């Protein structure tokens, strides 16, 4: 029986083990490459028909094939193509995540495709910026029409923003009345000793607390004071966060004047500082505001 099995193996390999193994491996590689190309082509057909999920499914299969081949350039190509599908559906943030990962791989293998992808990323960034500005402008239009905001729904965004301010993280983002009293005492001490950076941070905490308690006029007073101090201390991050809070209060109070410019200035500062997380939080907050 064993001789029969060996005979079959010799027949399949052609008798010359060294050359045949290499030949069969090349053949397998050609089959996998053909499978990859076929999967990408099918994905293209589905994408053209607007069947995005089907297109993504085939591209994910193509990525797995490329991974099995250990061909990083083809893996990057599959990711790049997935980014294109997300972009066609206006899911720009997700598309950028795929593009950046594809670029990382293209760069690591020194693929000539990296240049084209870099240019595409630049163009998509322009699209993202235009969409952000459009969102801000749309926000002002909704303020002019008048909307009722569920403050509870935006509290998590306020906490994330204020928590990024220096010194603010030392205090609870959900303070009780006693904690607020302590914050006020700390603010007064900071003011008395001339510690303006801490003073500004504590003012934002008090502003956020006032917003949560729907004391919007009081929150605006705190915000305005904080803005002045952040400008004085050249703390652009703190200033941008203050501007976001100001925009939120103006939106809630249906005061359209300056809402768009306030949010736009904040976003531009975050972009200049490369504070991607804060920029993203601000844009998510914008989206939440005009969902009311």
Secondary structure, 3 states (H helix, E strand, C coil): CHHHHHHHHHHHHCCCHHHHHHHHHHHHHHHHHHHHHHHHHHHHHHHHCCCHHHHHHHHHHHHHHHHHHCCHHHHHHHHHHHHHHHHHCCCHHHHHHHHHHHHHHHHHCCCCHHHHHHHHHHHHHHHHHHHHHHHHHHHHHHHHHCCCCCHHHHHHHHHHHHCCCCCHHHCCCCCCHHHHHHHHHHHHHHHHHCCHHHHHHHHHHHHHHHHHCCCHHHHHHHHHHHHHHHHHCCCHHHHHHHHHHHHHHHHHCCCCCCHHHHHHHHHHHHHHHCCHHHHHHHHHHHHHHCCC
